[in-house]
Amino acid sequence: MKQLSKFQVATAIAIFFHLVGLVGILFLDKEFFISATPLNLLLSFALLVWTQQGKNSYFFAFLALVFCIGFAVEAIGVNTGQLFGDYSYGTVLGPKWQHAPLVIGINWIIVICCCGITTHTMITQAAANLPTGTGGKISGLRALSVIVDGATLAVIFDWLMEPVAVKLGFWTWHSGAGIPTYNYFCWFIISAVLLTLFHFARFSKPNKFAINLLLIQSMFFLILRTFLP
């Protein structure tokens, strides 16, 4: 019997827990399964780190930096309204500091890594089909694609997630006009900054599980966005 790779094992675990959460929220004890969101985020993060190839000090420094920046912008945003808009967090995401849940930094890591790795993989595969002698141009194109396309992908993911997160009580917008466009503008700028760090950080970028996790989470929120009352 062929042994499963760690990417296959991690993907199976992620699918199982997201599927259980999906069924639980839609058909069983909604409040109970929503309360497990921080554990699901931590599990996804652990699987992402576990499947990372060639982990080195740059990789862990990058994770720490994204966590700190991600948490900091959320704390600034929720306390001043100057980033993202006028919003506040509920109790679903667990313990808070400065009115921002600590686990939100983990969420930023997951989103940035998944979007960065996905765009990096796509541009690398596309470059492999180009004629030789275009290395310099491809290097610049890869950087631009990872930063701009990756940030765009992160914004699309946030757009998919936002209405569901509001319904599940993750956070609440106080503008009275729903989710502000300014939120997505800030998401793009901050994601672009973090993806710049991602691109130039000296650690191995390929990770099949990160791409799978982005697809799994996107399907999770798409289904909830479609069927959640």
C-alpha positions as CSV (number, residue, x, y, z in Angstrom):
1,M,0.0,0.0,0.0
2,K,1.4,3.4,-1.0
3,Q,2.2,5.7,1.9
4,L,0.4,9.0,1.8
5,S,2.5,12.2,1.6
6,K,2.3,14.8,4.3
7,F,0.6,17.1,1.8
8,Q,-2.1,14.5,1.2
9,V,-2.5,13.9,5.0
10,A,-2.7,17.6,5.7
11,T,-5.2,18.2,2.9
12,A,-7.4,15.3,4.2
13,I,-7.4,16.7,7.7
14,A,-8.2,20.2,6.5
15,I,-11.1,18.9,4.4
16,F,-12.5,16.8,7.2
17,F,-12.5,19.6,9.8
18,H,-13.9,22.2,7.4
19,L,-16.6,19.8,6.3
20,V,-17.5,19.0,9.9
21,G,-17.7,22.7,10.6
22,L,-19.8,23.3,7.5
23,V,-22.3,20.7,8.4
24,G,-22.3,21.7,12.0
25,I,-23.0,25.4,11.3
26,L,-25.6,24.7,8.6
27,F,-27.5,21.8,10.2
28,L,-26.5,21.1,13.8
29,D,-25.4,23.3,16.7
30,K,-24.4,26.5,15.0
31,E,-23.1,28.3,18.1
32,F,-21.0,25.4,19.2
33,F,-19.3,24.9,15.8
34,I,-18.7,28.7,15.4
35,S,-17.0,28.7,18.8
36,A,-14.5,26.2,17.5
37,T,-13.2,28.7,14.8
38,P,-10.0,29.7,16.7
39,L,-9.1,26.0,17.0
40,N,-9.7,25.5,13.3
41,L,-7.4,28.4,12.5
42,L,-4.7,27.1,14.7
43,L,-5.0,23.6,13.2
44,S,-4.7,25.1,9.7
45,F,-1.7,27.1,10.7
46,A,0.0,24.0,12.3
47,L,-0.6,22.0,9.1
48,L,0.8,24.9,7.0
49,V,4.0,24.9,9.0
50,W,4.2,21.1,9.1
51,T,4.0,20.9,5.3
52,Q,6.5,23.7,4.7
53,Q,9.7,22.3,3.0
54,G,13.1,23.5,4.0
55,K,12.0,25.4,7.1
56,N,14.7,27.8,8.2
57,S,15.2,30.9,10.4
58,Y,13.9,33.2,7.6
59,F,10.7,31.3,7.4
60,F,10.0,31.5,11.1
61,A,11.1,35.2,11.2
62,F,8.6,35.9,8.3
63,L,5.8,34.2,10.2
64,A,6.5,36.2,13.3
65,L,6.7,39.4,11.3
66,V,3.4,38.8,9.6
67,F,1.7,37.9,12.9
68,C,2.9,41.1,14.5
69,I,2.0,43.4,11.5
70,G,-1.3,41.6,11.0
71,F,-2.3,41.9,14.6
72,A,-1.0,45.5,14.8
73,V,-3.0,46.8,11.9
74,E,-6.1,45.1,13.3
75,A,-5.6,46.7,16.7
76,I,-5.1,50.1,15.1
77,G,-8.1,49.6,12.9
78,V,-10.5,48.5,15.6
79,N,-9.4,51.2,18.0
80,T,-9.2,54.2,15.6
81,G,-11.3,53.4,12.6
82,Q,-8.4,54.7,10.5
83,L,-7.8,51.3,8.9
84,F,-10.5,49.1,7.3
85,G,-13.4,51.2,8.7
86,D,-15.5,51.4,11.8
87,Y,-15.8,47.9,13.2
88,S,-15.5,45.8,16.4
89,Y,-14.8,42.2,17.1
90,G,-17.2,39.9,18.9
91,T,-16.2,37.1,21.2
92,V,-16.1,34.3,18.7
93,L,-12.4,34.6,17.8
94,G,-11.3,34.2,21.4
95,P,-9.0,36.2,23.8
96,K,-8.3,39.8,22.8
97,W,-5.6,42.4,23.5
98,Q,-6.3,46.0,22.7
99,H,-9.8,44.9,21.5
100,A,-8.4,42.7,18.8
101,P,-8.4,38.9,19.0
102,L,-4.9,37.4,19.2
103,V,-5.8,34.7,16.7
104,I,-6.3,37.3,14.0
105,G,-2.5,37.4,13.5
106,I,-2.6,33.7,12.7
107,N,-5.4,34.4,10.1
108,W,-3.2,37.0,8.4
109,I,-0.3,34.4,8.2
110,I,-2.6,31.8,6.6
111,V,-4.1,34.2,4.0
112,I,-0.7,35.7,3.1
113,C,1.1,32.4,2.8
114,C,-1.6,30.7,0.9
115,C,-2.1,33.6,-1.6
116,G,1.7,34.2,-1.9
117,I,2.5,30.5,-2.5
118,T,-0.4,30.1,-5.0
119,T,0.7,33.1,-7.2
120,H,4.4,32.1,-6.9
121,T,3.6,28.6,-8.0
122,M,1.5,29.8,-11.0
123,I,4.1,32.3,-12.3
124,T,6.9,29.7,-11.8
125,Q,5.0,27.1,-13.9
126,A,4.2,29.8,-16.5
127,A,7.9,30.8,-16.7
128,A,9.0,27.2,-17.2
129,N,7.3,27.3,-20.6
130,L,9.0,30.5,-21.8
131,P,12.1,30.5,-24.0
132,T,15.5,30.5,-22.4
133,G,17.3,33.8,-21.9
134,T,14.4,35.7,-20.3
135,G,15.5,35.1,-16.7
136,G,15.9,38.7,-15.8
137,K,12.5,39.7,-17.1
138,I,10.8,36.7,-15.5
139,S,12.4,37.6,-12.1
140,G,10.9,41.0,-12.2
141,L,7.6,39.6,-13.4
142,R,7.5,37.0,-10.7
143,A,8.0,39.7,-8.0
144,L,5.3,41.9,-9.5
145,S,2.9,39.0,-9.9
146,V,3.4,37.6,-6.4
147,I,2.9,41.1,-4.9
148,V,0.0,42.5,-7.0
149,D,-1.8,39.3,-8.0
150,G,-1.3,37.8,-4.6
151,A,-2.8,41.0,-2.9
152,T,-5.7,40.9,-5.4
153,L,-6.3,37.2,-4.5
154,A,-6.2,38.1,-0.8
155,V,-8.8,40.9,-1.4
156,I,-11.0,38.4,-3.3
157,F,-10.8,36.0,-0.4
158,D,-11.7,38.7,2.0
159,W,-14.7,39.7,-0.1
160,L,-15.8,36.1,-0.1
161,M,-15.3,35.8,3.7
162,E,-16.7,39.2,4.9
163,P,-20.5,38.6,4.8
164,V,-20.1,35.2,6.4
165,A,-17.8,36.5,9.1
166,V,-20.4,39.2,10.0
167,K,-23.2,36.7,10.1
168,L,-21.2,34.4,12.3
169,G,-20.3,37.2,14.7
170,F,-16.6,37.4,14.1
171,W,-16.8,41.2,13.8
172,T,-19.4,43.9,13.3
173,W,-19.4,46.9,11.0
174,H,-20.8,50.1,12.5
175,S,-21.0,52.3,9.4
176,G,-24.6,51.4,8.7
177,A,-23.9,50.9,5.0
178,G,-22.5,47.4,5.3
179,I,-18.9,46.5,4.4
180,P,-17.0,49.7,3.3
181,T,-15.0,49.7,0.1
182,Y,-12.2,51.3,2.1
183,N,-11.8,47.9,3.9
184,Y,-10.8,46.2,0.6
185,F,-8.4,49.1,-0.3
186,C,-6.6,48.6,3.1
187,W,-6.6,44.8,2.6
188,F,-4.9,45.3,-0.8
189,I,-2.2,47.7,0.5
190,I,-1.4,45.7,3.6
191,S,-1.4,42.4,1.7
192,A,0.9,43.9,-0.9
193,V,3.4,45.0,1.8
194,L,3.3,41.5,3.5
195,L,3.6,39.8,0.1
196,T,6.7,41.9,-0.7
197,L,8.2,40.5,2.5
198,F,7.1,37.0,1.4
199,H,8.7,37.2,-2.0
200,F,12.1,38.5,-0.9
201,A,12.3,36.3,2.3
202,R,14.9,33.6,1.7
203,F,12.9,30.4,2.3
204,S,11.4,27.7,0.0
205,K,8.1,28.9,-1.5
206,P,6.5,25.8,-3.0
207,N,3.9,24.1,-0.7
208,K,1.1,22.1,-2.3
209,F,-0.9,22.1,0.9
210,A,-1.1,26.0,1.0
211,I,-2.8,26.0,-2.4
212,N,-5.2,23.2,-1.3
213,L,-5.9,25.1,1.9
214,L,-6.8,28.3,0.0
215,L,-9.2,26.3,-2.2
216,I,-10.7,24.5,0.9
217,Q,-11.3,27.8,2.8
218,S,-12.7,29.5,-0.3
219,M,-15.2,26.7,-0.9
220,F,-16.1,26.8,2.8
221,F,-16.9,30.5,2.8
222,L,-18.6,30.3,-0.7
223,I,-21.0,27.6,0.5
224,L,-21.7,29.4,3.7
225,R,-22.2,32.7,1.8
226,T,-24.7,30.9,-0.4
227,F,-26.7,28.9,2.1
228,L,-26.2,30.5,5.5
229,P,-29.5,32.3,6.6
